[in-house]
Amino acid sequence: MTTNTFDKHIPSAEAVIAALNLEPHMEGGFYRRTFQTDHHTKFETAGGRRYLMTSIYYLLTKDSPIGHFHLNQSEIVHY
C-alpha cells in the first residue's frame, strides 16, 4: 500500500468540527452560521419567520453523510 503525502495534511472531521466550532444540524451534518441579514425584516414562510439570507459553514461526515439542502426556504450560501 502506498501513502500519499497529501493525505497527511487533510484534517479529520473532528478537527474541522472543533476548529470551526460546528454543531450538529437538525437535517444532518454539522454547521455554524457565519452571516445573517439583520438589516432586513424577517419574512414569513410555512416553516416560520426566516432571514432573507444566511451563510453557513456546513460539513457532512461519514457518521452524518446526508444533508437536505432542498429544505431551505430562504437564500443561503453553504461553505
BARO-169775 format. One record per residue (C-alpha): residue in one letter; residue number from 1; x, y, z. Coordinates in steps of 0.25 Angstrom, whole numbers, plus 2048, in hexadecimal, padded with zeros to 3 digits. Example, Ala and Ser with C-alpha at 12.3 -4.5 7.8 and 13.67 -1.06 7.14 Angstrom:
BEGIN
  r    k   xx   yy   zz
  a    1  831  7EE  81F
  s    2  837  7FC  81D
# end
This chain:
BEGIN
  r    k   xx   yy   zz
  m    1  800  800  800
  t    2  805  80E  7FC
  t    3  802  81A  804
  n    4  800  828  7FE
  t    5  807  833  805
  f    6  7FB  83C  803
  d    7  7F3  833  80C
  k    8  7FB  836  817
  h    9  7F7  845  816
  i   10  7E8  842  816
  p   11  7E2  845  824
  s   12  7D8  83B  82A
  a   13  7C9  83F  82A
  e   14  7CA  840  839
  a   15  7D6  84A  837
  v   16  7CD  852  82E
  i   17  7C1  852  837
  a   18  7CA  857  843
  a   19  7D1  861  83B
  l   20  7C5  868  835
  n   21  7BC  866  841
  l   22  7B2  85E  839
  e   23  7A6  858  840
  p   24  79C  84D  83B
  h   25  792  851  831
  m   26  784  84C  832
  e   27  783  848  823
  g   28  791  841  824
  g   29  79F  844  825
  f   30  7A6  850  82D
  y   31  7A5  85F  82B
  r   32  7A7  86D  830
  r   33  7A0  879  82B
  t   34  7AA  884  827
  f   35  7A1  88F  822
  q   36  792  893  822
  t   37  78B  89F  81C
  d   38  788  8A6  829
  h   39  785  8B3  821
  h   40  779  8AE  81B
  t   41  76C  8A9  821
  k   42  76A  89A  822
  f   43  75F  895  819
  e   44  754  88A  81C
  t   45  755  87C  816
  a   46  74D  870  819
  g   47  759  86C  822
  g   48  759  879  82A
  r   49  760  886  829
  r   50  76D  886  821
  y   51  778  88F  81E
  l   52  779  894  80F
  m   53  787  88E  80E
  t   54  791  886  817
  s   55  79E  880  815
  i   56  7A4  873  81C
  y   57  7AF  86A  81D
  y   58  7AA  85C  81A
  l   59  7B0  84F  81C
  l   60  7AB  841  819
  t   61  7B3  835  81F
  k   62  7B3  826  81E
  d   63  7AB  825  82A
  s   64  7A1  830  825
  p   65  7A2  82F  816
  i   66  795  834  811
  g   67  790  843  811
  h   68  783  848  80C
  f   69  787  855  804
  h   70  779  855  7FD
  l   71  772  858  80A
  n   72  778  867  80A
  q   73  76D  871  80A
  s   74  775  87D  808
  e   75  782  881  801
  i   76  78E  87A  807
  v   77  79D  878  804
  h   78  7A4  86C  809
  y   79  7B3  86A  80A
# end
